[in-house]
Amino acid sequence: MSNSIANAMPFQWTVLQVVPRVERDERFNAGVIVFCRSRRFLDAQVSLDVRKLRALDPMADEELIRAHLNTLARIAVGDLTAGPIAALEQAERFHWLAAPSSTVIQPSPVHGGVTTDPSGTLERLFQRAVAPLDSPVNNGRISGRV
C-alpha cells in the first residue's frame, strides 16, 4: 500500500447551490464545503456567478445572496462574527451547513471520499463544481467572502 493511501482520511463535502426562484427549481453551484474530522478541517469556498444569477432571475437580490454565501463560508471556518452557529464544534457546524436551511441557498446531498490534503481537495472540488468553465482562474480563494 502506498504511503499516500495509508495516510488518506475520510472526508465529507457538499455543494452550495443558488436557487433564485424556488418554484422553477433552477439552480447553479456557488460553493463547496469540505469537512475532514480526523484532520480537524472545515472550510468553504464560495463564489457568486452573477451572469448565472441574472440568467435565472434578473430581479434576484445579488447583494443579499452574496451576503448569505459569505456568512455560510464564515460559519464554516468558525468566524465568531458570523453568529452563534460559528461557535459550534466543527462536526455540528458542518451538519448545520449541510442541512437544508434556506430556500435560495440549498446544499446538495453530502458526499464522501478520502483525502490526504483536505485544503487541496476543497480547491479541486471548487474548481470542478463552481469555478466558471470559460475561465481557468476562478474568483480566488475565498476565506468567508465573495
Residue pairs with C-beta under 8 A, 6 or more apart in sequence:
4 116
7 116
8 114
8 115
8 116
9 36
9 38
9 39
9 114
9 115
9 116
9 118
10 36
10 37
10 38
10 112
10 113
10 114
11 34
11 35
11 36
11 37
11 39
11 41
11 112
11 113
11 114
11 115
11 118
11 121
12 34
12 35
12 36
12 94
12 98
12 110
12 111
12 112
13 32
13 33
13 34
13 35
13 110
13 111
13 112
13 113
13 121
13 122
13 125
14 32
14 33
14 97
14 98
14 107
14 108
14 109
14 110
14 111
15 29
15 31
15 32
15 107
15 108
15 125
15 129
15 130
16 29
16 30
16 31
16 32
16 33
16 44
16 46
16 69
16 72
16 105
16 106
16 107
16 108
17 27
17 28
17 29
17 30
17 105
17 106
17 107
17 108
18 27
18 28
18 29
18 30
18 48
18 52
18 53
18 65
18 69
18 104
18 105
19 25
19 26
19 27
19 103
19 104
19 105
19 106
20 26
20 53
20 56
20 57
20 60
20 65
20 104
21 56
21 57
21 60
22 103
22 104
24 56
26 56
27 56
27 106
28 49
28 52
28 53
28 56
29 129
29 130
30 46
30 47
30 48
30 49
30 69
30 105
30 130
31 44
31 45
31 46
31 47
31 69
31 72
31 73
31 126
31 130
32 44
32 45
32 122
32 125
32 126
32 129
32 130
33 42
33 43
33 44
33 72
33 76
33 94
33 97
33 98
33 107
34 41
34 42
34 43
34 44
34 118
34 121
34 122
34 125
35 41
35 42
35 90
35 91
35 94
36 42
36 115
36 118
36 121
37 90
37 91
39 118
40 90
41 90
41 118
41 119
42 76
42 77
42 78
42 90
42 93
42 94
43 76
43 77
43 118
43 119
43 122
44 72
44 73
44 76
44 77
44 97
44 122
44 142
44 144
45 73
45 122
45 123
45 126
45 130
45 141
45 142
46 69
46 70
46 72
46 73
46 130
46 142
46 146
47 126
47 130
47 131
47 138
47 139
47 142
47 146
48 62
48 65
48 66
48 69
48 146
49 132
50 62
53 60
53 62
53 65
54 60
65 104
65 105
66 146
68 102
68 104
68 105
69 105
69 146
70 144
70 145
70 146
71 82
71 83
72 97
72 105
73 142
73 143
73 144
73 145
73 146
74 81
74 82
74 86
74 144
74 145
75 82
75 83
75 85
75 86
75 93
75 96
75 97
76 93
76 94
76 97
76 144
77 86
77 143
77 144
78 86
78 87
78 90
78 93
79 86
79 144
80 86
80 87
82 144
85 93
85 96
86 93
88 96
97 107
98 107
98 110
99 107
100 106
100 107
113 121
115 121
123 141
126 138
127 138
130 138
131 138
131 139
132 138
139 146
